[in-house]
Amino acid sequence: MNRISRRTILWSFAAAPLGLALGCSTGTTVGPKSRGTEAGTSRPLPIPPLAPSTVDSAGVRHFALSAGAGTTEIVAGTLTETWGFNGSVLGPTIRAKRGESVTFTVDNTLDEPTTVHWHGMHLPAKFDGGPHQTIEAGGRWEPEWIIDQPASTLWYHPHPHGSTERHVMRGLAGLFLIDDAETESLDIPKTYGVDDVPIVIQDRRFTATGAFDESDPTDVGLLGDTIVTNGISDAYLDVTTGTIRLRLLNGSSGRLYNLGFPDDRAFDLIATDGGLLESPISVKRIQLSPGERAEIVVRVDPGTTPTLTSFPIEDGGGVNRSDAAGYGMSDRFDIVQLRGTGTRISRSELPEKLATISRIDPTAASVHREFDLQWFMINNQRMDMNRIDFEAEVGSTEVWTVTNKDNWPHNFHVHDVQFEVLDVDGRTPPPHLRGLKDTVYTPPGSRIRLALKWSEYSDPTFPYMFHCHLLMHEDQGMMGQFLVLEPGQKATPMQMDMPMDMPGH
Protein backbone atom coordinates (compact mmCIF):
# COMPACT_ATOMS: atom_id res chain seq x y z
CA MET A 1 0.00 0.00 0.00
CA ASN A 2 1.09 3.62 -0.46
CA ARG A 3 0.91 4.08 3.29
CA ILE A 4 3.61 1.50 3.93
CA SER A 5 5.89 2.61 1.15
CA ARG A 6 5.64 6.28 2.21
CA ARG A 7 6.48 5.41 5.77
CA THR A 8 9.51 3.38 4.68
CA ILE A 9 10.78 6.15 2.43
CA LEU A 10 10.26 8.97 4.93
CA TRP A 11 11.72 7.14 7.89
CA SER A 12 14.84 6.60 5.81
CA PHE A 13 15.26 10.38 5.56
CA ALA A 14 15.74 10.92 9.30
CA ALA A 15 14.55 8.95 12.30
CA ALA A 16 13.15 10.86 15.26
CA PRO A 17 14.92 10.59 18.59
CA LEU A 18 12.65 8.61 20.08
CA GLY A 19 2.78 4.07 43.82
CA LEU A 20 0.44 6.32 41.49
CA ALA A 21 1.08 10.03 41.76
CA LEU A 22 -0.98 12.60 39.87
CA GLY A 23 1.10 15.61 40.66
CA CYS A 24 1.16 14.33 44.25
CA SER A 25 -0.79 11.03 44.77
CA THR A 26 -1.66 7.72 43.36
CA GLY A 27 -11.31 1.11 32.16
CA THR A 28 -12.32 -1.54 31.28
CA THR A 29 -10.46 -1.55 28.00
CA VAL A 30 -11.94 -2.93 24.82
CA GLY A 31 -9.75 -2.86 21.72
CA PRO A 32 -7.06 -4.84 19.96
CA LYS A 33 -6.12 -6.31 23.35
CA SER A 34 -7.61 -6.14 26.82
CA ARG A 35 -5.79 -5.03 29.97
CA GLY A 36 -7.02 -4.28 33.45
CA THR A 37 -10.31 -6.11 32.99
CA GLU A 38 -9.82 -8.80 35.64
CA ALA A 39 -12.33 -8.81 38.48
CA GLY A 40 -11.42 -6.34 41.20
CA THR A 41 -9.00 -4.24 39.14
CA SER A 42 -11.34 -1.25 38.73
CA ARG A 43 -10.15 1.72 40.76
CA PRO A 44 -11.57 5.16 41.58
CA LEU A 45 -10.63 7.79 39.01
CA PRO A 46 -7.77 9.90 40.41
CA ILE A 47 -8.51 13.63 40.36
CA PRO A 48 -5.40 15.71 39.61
CA PRO A 49 -4.95 18.06 42.57
CA LEU A 50 -5.15 21.80 42.08
CA ALA A 51 -1.64 23.23 41.93
CA PRO A 52 -0.82 25.24 45.06
CA SER A 53 0.03 28.88 44.51
CA THR A 54 0.87 32.01 46.44
CA VAL A 55 -0.06 35.61 45.70
CA ASP A 56 2.49 38.30 46.49
CA SER A 57 1.86 41.87 47.57
CA ALA A 58 1.71 43.00 43.95
CA GLY A 59 -1.07 40.52 43.22
CA VAL A 60 1.09 38.16 41.14
CA ARG A 61 0.17 34.48 41.48
CA HIS A 62 3.18 32.15 41.75
CA PHE A 63 3.22 28.45 40.79
CA ALA A 64 6.01 25.86 40.96
CA LEU A 65 6.39 22.82 38.73
CA SER A 66 9.10 20.16 38.76
CA ALA A 67 9.49 17.60 35.96
CA GLY A 68 10.87 14.33 37.26
CA ALA A 69 10.87 10.55 37.07
CA GLY A 70 9.01 8.06 39.24
CA THR A 71 6.98 4.86 39.18
CA THR A 72 3.22 4.56 38.76
CA GLU A 73 0.68 1.74 39.08
CA ILE A 74 -1.05 2.55 35.78
CA VAL A 75 -2.30 -1.02 35.38
CA ALA A 76 -3.42 -2.51 38.70
CA GLY A 77 -0.68 -4.62 40.25
CA THR A 78 2.09 -3.47 37.91
CA LEU A 79 4.59 -0.67 38.43
CA THR A 80 5.71 1.35 35.42
CA GLU A 81 8.54 3.87 35.22
CA THR A 82 6.94 7.22 34.39
CA TRP A 83 7.56 10.95 34.26
CA GLY A 84 5.39 13.63 35.81
CA PHE A 85 5.17 17.17 37.14
CA ASN A 86 5.26 17.38 40.96
CA GLY A 87 4.66 13.64 41.10
CA SER A 88 5.24 10.41 39.23
CA VAL A 89 2.77 10.92 36.34
CA LEU A 90 0.80 13.78 34.76
CA GLY A 91 0.73 17.00 36.79
CA PRO A 92 -1.45 19.17 39.00
CA THR A 93 -4.27 21.22 37.52
CA ILE A 94 -3.22 24.85 37.28
CA ARG A 95 -6.03 27.33 37.83
CA ALA A 96 -6.01 31.11 37.41
CA LYS A 97 -8.43 33.92 36.60
CA ARG A 98 -8.59 36.17 33.59
CA GLY A 99 -6.70 39.36 34.36
CA GLU A 100 -4.30 37.74 36.82
CA SER A 101 -0.54 37.98 36.47
CA VAL A 102 1.04 34.55 36.83
CA THR A 103 4.61 33.41 37.16
CA PHE A 104 6.12 29.93 37.24
CA THR A 105 9.24 28.32 38.58
CA VAL A 106 9.77 25.23 36.42
CA ASP A 107 12.58 22.87 37.44
CA ASN A 108 13.79 19.99 35.29
CA THR A 109 15.10 17.09 37.40
CA LEU A 110 15.13 14.69 34.43
CA ASP A 111 18.37 13.48 32.88
CA GLU A 112 17.63 15.24 29.57
CA PRO A 113 16.32 18.60 28.36
CA THR A 114 12.59 19.25 28.09
CA THR A 115 10.22 22.21 27.72
CA VAL A 116 6.78 23.18 29.04
CA HIS A 117 4.36 24.51 26.42
CA TRP A 118 1.10 26.16 27.53
CA HIS A 119 -1.20 24.71 24.86
CA GLY A 120 -4.00 27.12 23.89
CA MET A 121 -2.60 30.05 25.87
CA HIS A 122 -2.32 33.61 24.55
CA LEU A 123 1.06 34.81 25.86
CA PRO A 124 4.39 36.32 24.78
CA ALA A 125 6.41 34.10 22.44
CA LYS A 126 9.43 34.00 24.75
CA PHE A 127 7.27 32.28 27.40
CA ASP A 128 5.38 29.98 25.01
CA GLY A 129 7.43 26.93 25.99
CA GLY A 130 8.04 25.67 22.47
CA PRO A 131 11.30 24.11 21.30
CA HIS A 132 13.11 27.44 21.71
CA GLN A 133 12.58 27.54 25.49
CA THR A 134 14.63 24.47 26.39
CA ILE A 135 15.07 23.66 30.08
CA GLU A 136 18.33 21.77 30.39
CA ALA A 137 18.68 18.80 32.73
CA GLY A 138 18.99 20.29 36.20
CA GLY A 139 17.87 23.67 34.86
CA ARG A 140 15.13 26.13 35.75
CA TRP A 141 12.78 28.29 33.68
CA GLU A 142 10.71 31.22 35.00
CA PRO A 143 8.01 32.40 32.58
CA GLU A 144 5.48 35.10 33.47
CA TRP A 145 2.51 36.67 31.74
CA ILE A 146 -0.98 38.12 32.25
CA ILE A 147 -3.94 35.80 31.65
CA ASP A 148 -6.01 37.54 28.96
CA GLN A 149 -8.55 35.19 27.38
CA PRO A 150 -11.97 33.75 28.18
CA ALA A 151 -12.56 30.92 30.64
CA SER A 152 -11.39 27.68 29.05
CA THR A 153 -9.77 24.28 29.51
CA LEU A 154 -6.17 24.42 28.31
CA TRP A 155 -3.29 22.06 29.00
CA TYR A 156 0.48 22.03 29.37
CA HIS A 157 2.96 19.51 28.01
CA PRO A 158 6.56 19.23 26.73
CA HIS A 159 7.49 20.49 23.27
CA PRO A 160 11.17 19.56 22.67
CA HIS A 161 11.88 19.27 18.95
CA GLY A 162 12.16 15.62 17.96
CA SER A 163 11.18 14.23 21.39
CA THR A 164 7.69 15.54 22.13
CA GLU A 165 5.89 12.21 21.65
CA ARG A 166 8.25 10.37 23.98
CA HIS A 167 8.04 13.00 26.74
CA VAL A 168 4.24 13.15 26.63
CA MET A 169 3.91 9.35 26.39
CA ARG A 170 5.98 8.95 29.55
CA GLY A 171 3.51 11.08 31.48
CA LEU A 172 4.35 14.79 31.29
CA ALA A 173 1.01 16.59 30.89
CA GLY A 174 -1.50 18.54 32.96
CA LEU A 175 -4.55 20.79 32.68
CA PHE A 176 -4.57 24.60 32.88
CA LEU A 177 -8.02 26.02 33.72
CA ILE A 178 -8.88 29.67 33.19
CA ASP A 179 -11.84 31.22 35.03
CA ASP A 180 -13.64 34.48 34.34
CA ALA A 181 -16.52 36.44 35.81
CA GLU A 182 -18.93 35.48 33.03
CA THR A 183 -18.47 31.77 33.64
CA GLU A 184 -18.55 32.09 37.42
CA SER A 185 -22.02 33.66 37.20
CA LEU A 186 -23.49 30.74 35.21
CA ASP A 187 -25.58 27.99 36.77
CA ILE A 188 -23.44 25.12 35.47
CA PRO A 189 -21.50 22.43 37.37
CA LYS A 190 -18.30 24.03 38.65
CA THR A 191 -17.13 22.41 41.89
CA TYR A 192 -13.75 20.98 40.94
CA GLY A 193 -13.44 17.25 41.56
CA VAL A 194 -17.12 16.87 42.51
CA ASP A 195 -19.35 17.86 39.60
CA ASP A 196 -16.61 19.46 37.45
CA VAL A 197 -14.09 16.73 36.67
CA PRO A 198 -11.03 16.60 34.40
CA ILE A 199 -10.75 13.56 32.13
CA VAL A 200 -7.29 13.17 30.55
CA ILE A 201 -7.57 10.37 27.98
CA GLN A 202 -4.43 8.63 26.75
CA ASP A 203 -3.50 5.27 25.25
CA ARG A 204 -0.47 3.18 26.15
CA ARG A 205 1.13 -0.12 25.25
CA PHE A 206 3.20 -2.09 27.77
CA THR A 207 5.92 -4.70 27.63
CA ALA A 208 5.62 -7.97 29.58
CA THR A 209 7.50 -6.33 32.48
CA GLY A 210 5.14 -3.33 32.64
CA ALA A 211 7.41 -0.80 30.94
CA PHE A 212 6.04 1.49 28.21
CA ASP A 213 6.40 -0.17 24.83
CA GLU A 214 7.72 2.61 22.58
CA SER A 215 8.56 0.33 19.66
CA ASP A 216 6.95 -0.10 16.26
CA PRO A 217 5.07 3.17 15.75
CA THR A 218 2.33 3.30 13.12
CA ASP A 219 1.99 6.05 10.53
CA VAL A 220 0.19 8.14 13.17
CA GLY A 221 2.69 7.37 15.93
CA LEU A 222 2.51 5.09 18.94
CA LEU A 223 -0.94 3.51 19.31
CA GLY A 224 -1.67 1.81 22.63
CA ASP A 225 -3.94 -1.13 23.40
CA THR A 226 -4.69 0.12 26.95
CA ILE A 227 -6.70 3.23 27.77
CA VAL A 228 -5.29 5.35 30.60
CA THR A 229 -7.65 7.88 32.18
CA ASN A 230 -6.12 10.43 34.58
CA GLY A 231 -3.11 8.13 34.89
CA ILE A 232 -4.74 4.71 35.47
CA SER A 233 -6.51 2.00 33.49
CA ASP A 234 -9.98 0.64 34.28
CA ALA A 235 -11.22 3.70 36.17
CA TYR A 236 -14.64 4.49 37.61
CA LEU A 237 -16.09 7.73 38.98
CA ASP A 238 -18.81 8.03 41.59
CA VAL A 239 -21.27 10.74 40.48
CA THR A 240 -22.95 12.07 43.60
CA THR A 241 -24.59 15.13 42.06
CA GLY A 242 -26.77 13.65 39.30
CA THR A 243 -25.33 16.07 36.74
CA ILE A 244 -21.63 16.24 35.99
CA ARG A 245 -19.36 18.36 33.81
CA LEU A 246 -16.49 16.43 32.23
CA ARG A 247 -13.53 18.39 30.89
CA LEU A 248 -12.22 16.06 28.19
CA LEU A 249 -8.67 16.18 26.84
CA ASN A 250 -7.33 13.93 24.11
CA GLY A 251 -3.84 13.65 25.57
CA SER A 252 -2.79 10.85 23.22
CA SER A 253 -0.06 11.25 20.66
CA GLY A 254 -1.82 9.84 17.61
CA ARG A 255 -5.20 8.29 18.44
CA LEU A 256 -8.59 9.86 17.73
CA TYR A 257 -11.53 9.29 20.08
CA ASN A 258 -15.22 9.23 19.17
CA LEU A 259 -16.82 9.68 22.58
CA GLY A 260 -20.33 8.83 23.70
CA PHE A 261 -22.32 6.25 25.66
CA PRO A 262 -23.45 2.74 24.65
CA ASP A 263 -27.11 3.59 25.27
CA ASP A 264 -26.80 6.54 22.85
CA ARG A 265 -27.94 8.98 25.51
CA ALA A 266 -27.67 12.64 24.58
CA PHE A 267 -25.36 14.95 26.50
CA ASP A 268 -24.60 18.65 26.24
CA LEU A 269 -21.47 20.03 24.64
CA ILE A 270 -20.81 23.37 26.36
CA ALA A 271 -17.22 24.26 25.44
CA THR A 272 -14.40 23.52 23.00
CA ASP A 273 -10.69 24.39 22.99
CA GLY A 274 -11.06 28.14 23.45
CA GLY A 275 -13.92 28.21 25.93
CA LEU A 276 -17.69 28.15 26.24
CA LEU A 277 -19.97 27.92 23.24
CA GLU A 278 -22.70 30.48 22.81
CA SER A 279 -25.32 27.88 23.74
CA PRO A 280 -25.28 24.19 24.77
CA ILE A 281 -25.43 21.68 21.92
CA SER A 282 -27.14 18.34 22.49
CA VAL A 283 -25.01 15.57 20.95
CA LYS A 284 -24.58 11.82 21.17
CA ARG A 285 -20.95 11.73 19.99
CA ILE A 286 -17.99 14.09 20.16
CA GLN A 287 -14.79 13.39 18.23
CA LEU A 288 -11.45 14.61 19.54
CA SER A 289 -8.08 14.42 17.79
CA PRO A 290 -4.83 14.73 19.77
CA GLY A 291 -4.64 18.01 21.68
CA GLU A 292 -8.33 18.91 21.34
CA ARG A 293 -10.55 19.54 24.36
CA ALA A 294 -14.29 19.55 24.97
CA GLU A 295 -16.48 20.16 27.99
CA ILE A 296 -19.65 18.10 28.25
CA VAL A 297 -22.46 17.91 30.80
CA VAL A 298 -23.95 14.46 31.43
CA ARG A 299 -26.97 13.42 33.51
CA VAL A 300 -26.32 10.29 35.59
CA ASP A 301 -29.31 8.95 37.53
CA PRO A 302 -28.70 7.25 40.90
CA GLY A 303 -28.22 3.53 40.46
CA THR A 304 -27.13 3.77 36.81
CA THR A 305 -23.62 3.06 35.49
CA PRO A 306 -23.17 4.59 32.03
CA THR A 307 -19.65 4.19 30.65
CA LEU A 308 -17.99 6.94 28.63
CA THR A 309 -16.84 5.01 25.58
CA SER A 310 -14.76 5.67 22.48
CA PHE A 311 -16.49 4.14 19.49
CA PRO A 312 -15.04 3.35 16.06
CA ILE A 313 -14.58 6.58 14.12
CA GLU A 314 -17.50 7.15 11.78
CA ASP A 315 -16.34 7.04 8.13
CA GLY A 316 -12.92 5.94 9.39
CA GLY A 317 -11.85 9.52 9.98
CA GLY A 318 -11.87 10.09 6.25
CA VAL A 319 -9.03 7.64 5.54
CA ASN A 320 -9.18 4.74 3.10
CA ARG A 321 -11.31 1.93 4.48
CA SER A 322 -8.40 -0.50 4.09
CA ASP A 323 -6.17 1.75 6.24
CA ALA A 324 -8.68 2.63 8.99
CA ALA A 325 -7.74 -0.21 11.34
CA GLY A 326 -4.05 0.63 11.06
CA TYR A 327 -4.78 4.15 12.27
CA GLY A 328 -6.86 2.92 15.21
CA MET A 329 -10.09 4.21 13.64
CA SER A 330 -11.88 0.88 14.12
CA ASP A 331 -11.07 0.43 17.83
CA ARG A 332 -13.54 0.66 20.68
CA PHE A 333 -12.45 1.44 24.24
CA ASP A 334 -14.15 2.08 27.57
CA ILE A 335 -12.83 5.35 29.03
CA VAL A 336 -14.41 5.66 32.49
CA GLN A 337 -17.50 4.19 34.14
CA LEU A 338 -19.81 6.74 35.77
CA ARG A 339 -21.56 5.31 38.84
CA GLY A 340 -24.65 7.25 39.86
CA THR A 341 -24.98 7.57 43.61
CA GLY A 342 -26.74 9.96 45.97
CA THR A 343 -29.67 12.14 44.99
CA ARG A 344 -30.08 14.13 41.78
CA ILE A 345 -29.48 17.81 42.28
CA SER A 346 -32.19 20.30 41.32
CA ARG A 347 -30.48 21.46 38.12
CA SER A 348 -32.45 19.98 35.22
CA GLU A 349 -31.49 22.30 32.39
CA LEU A 350 -28.48 24.34 31.43
CA PRO A 351 -28.76 28.06 30.70
CA GLU A 352 -29.83 28.74 27.11
CA LYS A 353 -27.08 31.37 26.83
CA LEU A 354 -23.56 30.43 27.91
CA ALA A 355 -21.20 33.04 26.49
CA THR A 356 -20.74 35.81 23.99
CA ILE A 357 -17.96 34.97 21.55
CA SER A 358 -15.95 37.83 20.06
CA ARG A 359 -16.08 36.87 16.41
CA ILE A 360 -13.24 37.45 13.95
CA ASP A 361 -14.30 39.26 10.78
CA PRO A 362 -12.72 37.39 7.84
CA THR A 363 -13.50 40.25 5.47
CA ALA A 364 -11.00 42.32 7.45
CA ALA A 365 -8.20 39.88 6.61
CA SER A 366 -5.17 41.60 5.12
CA VAL A 367 -3.31 38.34 4.50
CA HIS A 368 -4.34 34.92 3.17
CA ARG A 369 -2.00 31.97 3.67
CA GLU A 370 -2.11 28.38 2.47
CA PHE A 371 -0.79 25.33 4.34
CA ASP A 372 -0.59 21.99 2.56
CA LEU A 373 -0.15 18.96 4.83
CA GLN A 374 1.56 15.93 3.33
CA TRP A 375 3.74 13.18 4.77
CA PHE A 376 5.93 14.80 7.45
CA MET A 377 5.89 18.20 5.75
CA ILE A 378 3.94 21.44 5.56
CA ASN A 379 4.17 23.20 2.20
CA ASN A 380 6.77 20.63 1.13
CA GLN A 381 9.14 21.62 3.94
CA ARG A 382 10.14 19.91 7.15
CA MET A 383 10.82 21.88 10.31
CA ASP A 384 14.06 23.86 10.49
CA MET A 385 14.66 25.55 13.85
CA ASN A 386 16.64 28.29 12.09
CA ARG A 387 14.06 29.06 9.38
CA ILE A 388 11.26 31.58 9.93
CA ASP A 389 8.42 30.57 7.62
CA PHE A 390 6.63 33.91 7.67
CA GLU A 391 6.22 37.15 9.59
CA ALA A 392 2.81 38.35 10.80
CA GLU A 393 1.85 41.83 11.95
CA VAL A 394 0.36 42.45 15.37
CA GLY A 395 -3.22 43.68 15.12
CA SER A 396 -3.82 42.09 11.73
CA THR A 397 -6.46 39.53 10.77
CA GLU A 398 -5.52 36.61 8.54
CA VAL A 399 -7.34 33.76 6.80
CA TRP A 400 -5.52 30.45 6.52
CA THR A 401 -6.48 27.60 4.20
CA VAL A 402 -5.27 24.24 5.55
CA THR A 403 -5.42 21.34 3.10
CA ASN A 404 -4.63 17.71 3.86
CA LYS A 405 -3.14 16.47 0.59
CA ASP A 406 -2.25 13.15 2.15
CA ASN A 407 -4.00 9.83 2.66
CA TRP A 408 -2.86 10.03 6.28
CA PRO A 409 -4.91 11.68 9.04
CA HIS A 410 -3.50 14.96 10.35
CA ASN A 411 -4.64 17.81 12.52
CA PHE A 412 -3.49 21.43 12.79
CA HIS A 413 -2.53 23.46 15.86
CA VAL A 414 -1.51 27.12 16.04
CA HIS A 415 0.27 28.65 19.03
CA ASP A 416 -0.81 31.91 20.74
CA VAL A 417 -4.26 32.29 19.17
CA GLN A 418 -7.72 30.81 19.25
CA PHE A 419 -9.07 30.68 15.71
CA GLU A 420 -12.48 30.38 14.12
CA VAL A 421 -13.27 27.66 11.60
CA LEU A 422 -14.87 29.48 8.66
CA ASP A 423 -15.76 26.46 6.55
CA VAL A 424 -14.92 22.81 5.95
CA ASP A 425 -14.65 21.88 2.28
CA GLY A 426 -16.62 25.02 1.48
CA ARG A 427 -19.47 24.13 3.83
CA THR A 428 -20.58 25.73 7.10
CA PRO A 429 -18.69 23.99 9.91
CA PRO A 430 -20.67 21.56 12.08
CA PRO A 431 -21.93 22.94 15.41
CA HIS A 432 -19.04 21.53 17.46
CA LEU A 433 -16.57 23.55 15.35
CA ARG A 434 -18.36 26.89 15.72
CA GLY A 435 -16.65 27.92 18.94
CA LEU A 436 -13.06 29.06 19.45
CA LYS A 437 -10.44 26.46 18.57
CA ASP A 438 -6.67 26.09 18.59
CA THR A 439 -6.52 22.54 17.17
CA VAL A 440 -8.66 21.05 14.41
CA TYR A 441 -8.77 17.62 12.77
CA THR A 442 -8.02 17.64 9.04
CA PRO A 443 -9.14 14.40 7.34
CA PRO A 444 -7.39 13.24 4.17
CA GLY A 445 -8.42 15.35 1.20
CA SER A 446 -10.16 18.00 3.32
CA ARG A 447 -9.74 21.77 3.12
CA ILE A 448 -10.44 23.91 6.17
CA ARG A 449 -10.37 27.72 6.32
CA LEU A 450 -9.47 29.46 9.57
CA ALA A 451 -9.69 33.09 10.70
CA LEU A 452 -7.03 34.33 13.13
CA LYS A 453 -6.12 37.68 14.64
CA TRP A 454 -2.76 38.60 16.17
CA SER A 455 -3.09 40.84 19.20
CA GLU A 456 -0.94 42.46 21.83
CA TYR A 457 2.30 40.46 21.68
CA SER A 458 5.12 41.00 19.21
CA ASP A 459 8.69 39.75 19.32
CA PRO A 460 11.39 40.06 16.61
CA THR A 461 13.41 37.18 18.08
CA PHE A 462 11.23 34.42 19.52
CA PRO A 463 8.80 32.61 17.19
CA TYR A 464 5.50 30.82 17.67
CA MET A 465 4.81 27.44 16.09
CA PHE A 466 2.20 25.85 13.81
CA HIS A 467 2.16 22.08 13.38
CA CYS A 468 0.33 18.80 13.19
CA HIS A 469 -0.48 17.68 16.74
CA LEU A 470 -0.09 14.01 15.96
CA LEU A 471 3.13 14.06 17.95
CA MET A 472 5.17 11.68 15.82
CA HIS A 473 4.34 13.83 12.79
CA GLU A 474 5.45 16.92 14.71
CA ASP A 475 8.67 15.22 15.82
CA GLN A 476 9.42 14.15 12.26
CA GLY A 477 9.25 17.74 11.04
CA MET A 478 5.58 18.54 10.30
CA MET A 479 5.95 21.95 11.91
CA GLY A 480 6.84 25.54 11.08
CA GLN A 481 7.41 28.80 12.90
CA PHE A 482 6.56 32.46 12.53
CA LEU A 483 7.28 35.82 14.13
CA VAL A 484 4.69 38.42 15.10
CA LEU A 485 6.09 41.93 14.58
CA GLU A 486 5.03 45.51 15.10
CA PRO A 487 4.44 47.44 11.84
CA GLY A 488 7.86 48.23 10.39
CA GLN A 489 9.71 46.17 12.98
CA LYS A 490 12.80 44.30 11.73
CA ALA A 491 13.11 40.62 12.52
CA THR A 492 16.18 39.44 14.44
CA PRO A 493 15.40 35.72 14.83
CA MET A 494 17.36 33.61 17.28
CA GLN A 495 19.65 30.86 16.02
CA MET A 496 19.65 27.39 17.53
CA ASP A 497 22.31 24.71 17.62
CA MET A 498 20.76 21.55 16.22
CA PRO A 499 22.10 18.01 16.55
CA MET A 500 22.76 16.42 13.20
CA ASP A 501 20.14 13.70 13.77
CA MET A 502 17.31 16.17 14.37
CA PRO A 503 14.51 16.16 11.79
CA GLY A 504 14.75 19.18 9.53
CA HIS A 505 18.48 19.72 10.03
Protein Blocks (a to p, Z undefined) as FASTA:
>chain_A
ZZlmmmmmmmmmoccdedddehiaacddddfbdehkaghiaccddddddddddddfkopa
cdddddddddddfbghiacddddehiabhcddddddehiacddddddfbfbdcddddehi
acdfklnopaklcccehiacdddddddddddddddddfbehilmmmmmnopacddddddf
klmmpccdfbehiloccdddddddddfkopacfehiafkbcadfbdceehiahiadddfk
opacdddddfbfkbccddddfklpacddfbdfkoccfbdcddfbdcddehiacddddddd
ehiacdcdddddehhlopafklmmmnopmpccdfbdcddehjddfblbdcfblbdcdddd
fklpcbdcddddehjbeehiacdfkbcfbdcdehiacddddddfbfbdcddddehiacdd
fbgghiacdfklmmccfbdcddehiacddddddehiacfkbccddddfbfklmmnopacd
dddddehiacddddddddfkbghZZ
